[in-house]
Amino acid sequence: MADSLWVKTDGKLHRIEIGGSGSTQTVQTDKSRDAVLTAGTAYTVPAHTVGKGVLVYLGGLLYTDFTDVSATTIFFDVDIPATMEIVVVVEA
């Protein structure tokens, strides 16, 4: 049985499965950067299926306002401060 969490978007709760049977998770941690990560700038993440299996945490909170551009790239929809930790969890 897979673990799951619930995310509220568009005023509705959505279930997101994490750690499904036989799955492998990759965690990428970026504690800080030299400068602000400007909205729309390509941000490299571990390889994944586009539109599926990516969880992003900013400063420890789940963040859902990003665009999944390719198998290894996302765009944030807002500027991310240089000192804000980014954690990306990808399910392969």
C-alpha positions in Angstrom: 0.0 0.0 0.0 1.3 3.4 -1.0 1.6 6.3 1.4 -0.2 9.5 0.4 -0.8 13.1 1.3 -3.6 15.5 0.6 -3.0 18.8 -1.1 -5.6 21.6 -1.4 -5.7 23.3 -4.8 -8.6 25.1 -6.5 -10.5 24.8 -3.3 -10.5 21.0 -3.5 -8.5 18.3 -1.8 -6.4 16.0 -4.0 -4.7 12.8 -3.0 -1.1 12.4 -4.0 0.4 8.9 -3.6 4.0 8.8 -2.6 6.3 5.7 -2.2 4.0 3.3 -4.2 4.8 -0.4 -4.3 8.1 -1.0 -6.1 8.8 2.7 -6.7 12.0 4.5 -6.1 12.2 8.0 -4.8 15.0 10.5 -5.4 15.4 13.5 -3.1 17.3 16.6 -4.2 18.0 19.3 -1.6 19.1 22.9 -2.4 19.7 24.8 0.8 20.6 28.1 -0.8 21.7 29.8 -4.0 23.9 32.7 -4.8 21.0 34.8 -6.0 17.2 34.9 -6.2 15.8 32.2 -8.5 13.6 34.3 -10.8 10.2 33.1 -11.8 10.3 31.3 -15.2 14.0 30.3 -14.8 14.7 26.6 -15.6 15.4 24.6 -12.5 17.0 21.2 -12.9 15.3 18.3 -11.0 15.9 14.5 -11.0 14.6 12.6 -14.1 10.9 11.8 -13.9 7.7 11.4 -16.0 6.4 14.9 -16.9 3.2 15.8 -15.1 3.6 12.9 -12.6 5.6 12.1 -9.5 7.2 15.4 -8.5 6.7 17.0 -5.1 8.4 20.3 -4.4 8.8 21.8 -0.9 9.9 25.4 -0.3 11.0 26.2 3.2 9.5 22.9 4.3 6.0 23.5 2.9 4.6 21.7 -0.1 4.5 24.0 -3.1 2.3 23.3 -6.1 2.6 26.4 -8.3 5.4 25.2 -10.6 5.4 24.1 -14.3 6.7 20.7 -15.1 8.5 21.5 -18.4 10.5 18.4 -19.2 11.8 15.1 -17.6 14.5 17.1 -15.8 13.3 20.7 -15.6 10.6 22.7 -13.8 9.8 26.4 -13.8 8.7 28.2 -10.6 5.8 30.6 -11.1 7.2 33.1 -8.5 10.7 34.3 -7.5 12.3 32.0 -4.9 14.6 33.8 -2.4 18.2 32.8 -2.4 18.0 31.6 1.2 14.9 29.5 0.9 15.5 25.8 0.9 14.1 23.8 -2.1 13.5 20.1 -1.7 12.3 18.1 -4.7 11.1 14.5 -4.3 10.8 12.5 -7.5 9.2 9.1 -7.9 10.7 7.0 -10.7 
